[in-house]
Amino acid sequence: MADEYFYGATLKEGTKTVTWDPDNKPESYPRRHKLVIKQCVLGHEAAADEFNVVQVETMTIRDTLRIPIAVLKVGETRHCRIDLEFSDAPVTFTLLEGKGPVHILGLHLLESVVDEFEDMAEMEEEVLDEEEPDEDEDEDEDGASQRKKQKLTNNSKGKPAAGPGGPAGNDKNRKRK
């Protein structure tokens, strides 16, 4: 089960940088954190003639990545919908251009590693239960398959099927002696 919390940050003239770096200290109860950014909104106090550029800085597999995620301007774009997920902290948001304010909205998710292991154990038990065959079902299936075999055997020993387009009714399919 994951715990969800609202995440919000405001970038403006005095605070141009905000860093998300959740505390992951307690080793007795480890939890994984994920940040999901859903929207950037330009505040109503923003100047009409300036662009407000929001940049994110985060780690990739090899290096640090710095990339703009929103460009907002009064009269053109007051908000933008974003769907970004960050599982590795820290994540830094910076107002590169403009005076803001720009509001960043999203979710902070906390997941318990202990819950994950319990869920995995339950799933494994369900899979094992599904794989165990019932004896009654095997007999029924064997009985049914025996009947099918008998039916096929009876059909092959019986008279050839006659009728138009059937193998026995078509002269071209017969062997000539």
N, C-alpha and C positions, 0 to 999 in steps of 0.2 A: 504494500500500500504506500503510495506516495503522498506526502504532505505538500499542499500548494499554498503559496503565499503571494500576495500582490507585490510586484516590484515596481518602483517608480523612482526616477531621478530627474533632476532639472539642471540643465546647462544654461548658464547666463554669464553676464559680464564678470562678476566676481568669482564665479565657480565654473570655469571652463572645462574642468576635468573631473570625472567621477569614475571610481574604480569599484567593480564588483569582485570581492574576494571573500567568499564565505569562510567562516571558521570551521575547520575540520579537525579539531584537536582531539576530542575524546576517542581514545583508541579502544575503549571497552565497548563502545556502541558506534561503530563506523557508519557513516552515511555518505552517499554520493549526492552531489549538488548539480543542478542544471538550471541555467538561466534561459528563459524563452522571451525574446523581445517581440512584441506584437505591433507596436505603433509608436511613431514619433509625431508629436503635435507642437506646432508653433504657438507660443503664448500670445494673448491678445495685446500685450504691450510691445510686441516686436515692431521695429521700424519698417515702414512701407517700401523703402528703396534698397534694402540690403538682402543678400542671400545669407542663409544660415546653414552651414555645412557641418554635419555630425559625422565623426570618424570613429571607428571601433579599432581597438588594438587587442589582439589575442594571439595565442600560440598555435602554430600548426605542428605537423609532425616534425618538421625540420627547423622552422624559423619562426620569427615573429611576423605577424601580418598586420598591416595598417591599411585600412580601406574605408572610403566614405560609404555610409549606409543611407544617408538622407540629405537632400538639398531642398530647403524650404524657403519660400518667399511669400510675403503678404501680397494678396491679390492674385497669386498664381497657384501656389501649393501651400496650404495651411497644415496639412497632415499627410502622412504616408503610412500605409499598412505594410508591416514587415513580418516575416516569419523566420526569425533567426534563433538557433539553439546553440548554446555554449555550455559544454560539459567540463571544460578545463578552465580553472581560474588561474590567474586573474584576467578580467576583461575590463578594459578602460575605454570609456566614451569621452570624446573630446569635441568641443565646439571649435572647429578650425577657423570659421569665418562667421561674422555677424555677432550681435550682442545678445541674441536670444530674447526671451527665454524659450528653450526647446525642452519639452517634457518627453521623457522616454518611459514607455509603459510596457509591462510584461508580467511574467510569472517566475517565481523562484520555487523550484521543485526540490524536495528533499526525499531521497529514497533510502530505505533501510536495507542494508546488505543482508541482515538476518532474515527479514521478510522474504527476500529473493530466494534464499536457500530453502526456506520452508515451502515456498511455492514450487520450487523445482522438485523437492521431495514428493509433494502431493502429485505433481504431474507424472513423475516416474511411477508412482504407485498405480495411477490410473492406467498408464500404458501397460504395466505388467498385468493388471486385472483384465484388460481387453485381450491380451495375448493368450491367456489361459483358456483352452477350449473346454466346453462342457461335454461330458461323456454322452449325454442324451442327444446333443446336437450332432455329434459325430456319427452316432448310429443312424439317426434320421437321414443325414446326408449320405451315408453309405447305402442305406436302404433305397433312397431315392435314386442314387446313381446306379444301383443294381437294376432297378426297374427300367431306367433309361437304357441300360445295356441290353436288357432282355428285349425291349421294344425295338431297338435297332437291329438286333440279331433276328427277330421275327420278321421284320420288314425285308431284310436281305434274303431270307430263305423263301419268302412268299413269291407270288406271281409278280412279274414286272409290271410297273405302273403303265397303264395304257391311257391314251388320250392324246389330243392334238398338242404337239410341241414337247411332249414328254419323251424321255430317252427311248422307251420301247415303241412309241408310236411314230418315231421318226426313222424312215428307212435309211437315211444316210449314216445313222449311228450304228446300224447292225453290221456285224462282220459277214463278209461274203465268203462262201466256201467254194 
